[in-house]
Amino acid sequence: MNTEFLNEKKEKAKKIYDTLKNIYNPYLKNQIIFNSDGFHHFQFSARRERNQEEQLLKFSLLPLAIDVIKNAGTLQEYRKKIITVGNKGKDGFTKTKEAQYWGFVAIVGKSQIKIKVIIRKVGDGNFTFWSVMPNLKLKGNQKLYTDDIEDG
């Protein structure tokens, strides 16, 4: 895959993402905020930059994630963990906060694919969009993304 193709899809996804300020989620009975953290997570995990195929997949699933958030009435996954926030202080320690994650799974889109959308809340902060991914294992050369991000 060439970088130009990836950048084109990234720009399309960014345009969609930037129009989303917040979306009401019926399960959490709250607005889900779309901030820069969620878009950054499309491109990077905690450990490394995602490969191009992973990034492209996440970009292409964004429109489907919007539908899942708007219609989620049942929770499939929940977890809590302590995460680091910010940089190390002068004392050498890094602050931590409790983060909660909610996972909503749905079969969506024209091709009826199963995806998982993750919503995150750090400390007493807002509910924010964190990630979207296929909720299945891909084998070999299978691909889940489409040519146009608007599809789905």
C-alpha positions as CSV (number, residue, x, y, z in Angstrom):
1,M,0.0,0.0,0.0
2,N,1.4,3.4,-0.8
3,T,1.5,6.3,1.6
4,E,-0.5,8.6,-0.6
5,F,-3.5,6.2,-0.5
6,L,-3.2,6.0,3.3
7,N,-3.0,9.8,3.6
8,E,-6.0,10.2,1.4
9,K,-8.1,7.9,3.6
10,K,-6.8,9.5,6.7
11,E,-7.9,13.0,5.5
12,K,-11.4,11.6,4.7
13,A,-11.6,10.1,8.1
14,K,-10.3,13.3,9.8
15,K,-13.0,15.4,8.0
16,I,-15.7,13.0,9.3
17,Y,-14.2,12.9,12.8
18,D,-13.9,16.7,13.0
19,T,-17.6,17.1,12.3
20,L,-18.4,14.9,15.3
21,K,-18.3,16.9,18.5
22,N,-20.4,14.5,20.5
23,I,-23.0,11.8,20.0
24,Y,-25.6,10.7,22.6
25,N,-25.3,7.1,23.7
26,P,-28.5,5.5,25.0
27,Y,-26.8,2.9,27.1
28,L,-24.6,5.3,29.0
29,K,-27.3,8.0,28.9
30,N,-24.6,10.5,28.1
31,Q,-22.9,12.4,25.3
32,I,-19.8,10.7,23.9
33,I,-17.1,13.3,23.1
34,F,-14.9,12.9,20.0
35,N,-11.6,14.5,21.0
36,S,-8.1,14.3,19.5
37,D,-7.2,11.3,21.7
38,G,-9.6,9.0,19.8
39,F,-8.2,10.0,16.4
40,H,-4.7,9.7,17.7
41,H,-5.5,6.2,18.9
42,F,-6.4,5.2,15.3
43,Q,-2.8,5.8,14.4
44,F,-0.9,4.8,17.5
45,S,-1.3,2.2,20.3
46,A,0.3,2.7,23.7
47,R,3.5,1.0,22.4
48,R,4.0,1.9,18.8
49,E,2.6,3.4,15.6
50,R,0.0,1.1,14.0
51,N,0.9,-0.4,10.7
52,Q,-0.8,1.0,7.6
53,E,-3.3,-1.8,7.2
54,E,-4.5,-1.3,10.9
55,Q,-4.8,2.5,10.4
56,L,-6.7,2.1,7.2
57,L,-9.1,-0.4,8.8
58,K,-9.8,1.9,11.7
59,F,-10.4,4.9,9.4
60,S,-12.8,2.8,7.3
61,L,-14.8,1.6,10.3
62,L,-15.4,5.1,11.7
63,P,-18.8,5.7,9.9
64,L,-20.0,2.4,11.3
65,A,-18.8,3.2,14.8
66,I,-21.1,6.3,14.8
67,D,-24.1,4.1,14.2
68,V,-23.1,1.7,17.0
69,I,-22.7,4.6,19.5
70,K,-26.1,6.1,18.5
71,N,-27.9,2.8,18.9
72,A,-26.1,0.9,21.6
73,G,-28.6,-0.4,24.1
74,T,-26.7,-3.3,25.5
75,L,-23.1,-3.5,26.9
76,Q,-20.9,-6.4,25.9
77,E,-17.7,-5.6,27.7
78,Y,-16.6,-3.5,30.6
79,R,-13.2,-3.1,32.3
80,K,-11.4,-0.8,34.7
81,K,-7.7,-0.2,35.1
82,I,-5.2,2.3,36.4
83,I,-3.4,4.3,33.7
84,T,-0.6,6.9,33.7
85,V,-1.5,10.5,32.8
86,G,0.9,13.2,31.8
87,N,4.6,13.2,32.0
88,K,6.9,12.4,34.9
89,G,7.0,15.0,37.6
90,K,10.2,16.6,39.0
91,D,10.0,13.9,41.7
92,G,10.3,11.2,39.0
93,F,6.7,9.9,39.5
94,T,3.9,9.9,37.0
95,K,0.4,10.6,38.1
96,T,-2.2,7.8,37.6
97,K,-6.0,7.8,37.3
98,E,-8.6,5.1,37.0
99,A,-9.8,4.5,33.5
100,Q,-13.1,2.7,32.6
101,Y,-13.7,1.2,29.2
102,W,-17.1,0.2,27.7
103,G,-17.3,-2.1,24.7
104,F,-20.3,-2.2,22.4
105,V,-20.5,-4.8,19.7
106,A,-22.9,-4.8,16.7
107,I,-23.3,-6.1,13.2
108,V,-23.5,-3.1,11.0
109,G,-23.2,-1.7,7.5
110,K,-24.1,-3.0,4.0
111,S,-21.7,-6.0,4.4
112,Q,-23.1,-6.8,7.9
113,I,-19.7,-6.9,9.7
114,K,-19.3,-7.3,13.4
115,I,-17.4,-4.4,15.0
116,K,-16.6,-3.3,18.5
117,V,-16.6,0.3,19.6
118,I,-14.8,1.3,22.8
119,I,-15.8,4.3,24.9
120,R,-13.4,5.5,27.6
121,K,-13.7,7.6,30.7
122,V,-10.6,8.7,32.7
123,G,-11.2,9.7,36.3
124,D,-14.2,12.0,36.6
125,G,-13.8,13.1,33.0
126,N,-16.1,12.8,30.0
127,F,-17.1,9.7,28.2
128,T,-14.9,9.8,25.1
129,F,-14.7,7.8,21.9
130,W,-11.6,5.6,22.1
131,S,-11.5,3.0,19.4
132,V,-13.2,0.9,16.8
133,M,-12.1,-2.5,15.5
134,P,-13.5,-5.6,13.8
135,N,-14.8,-8.1,16.4
136,L,-13.4,-11.1,14.7
137,K,-10.1,-12.7,13.7
138,L,-8.8,-12.0,10.2
139,K,-6.9,-14.8,8.6
140,G,-4.2,-14.6,5.9
141,N,-4.9,-11.9,3.3
142,Q,-8.5,-11.1,4.3
143,K,-9.3,-7.4,4.4
144,L,-12.3,-5.7,6.0
145,Y,-11.9,-2.2,4.7
146,T,-13.6,-0.8,1.6
147,D,-12.2,1.5,-1.1
148,D,-14.2,4.5,0.2
149,I,-14.5,5.5,3.8
150,E,-18.0,6.8,3.1
151,D,-19.2,3.3,2.3
152,G,-20.9,1.4,5.1
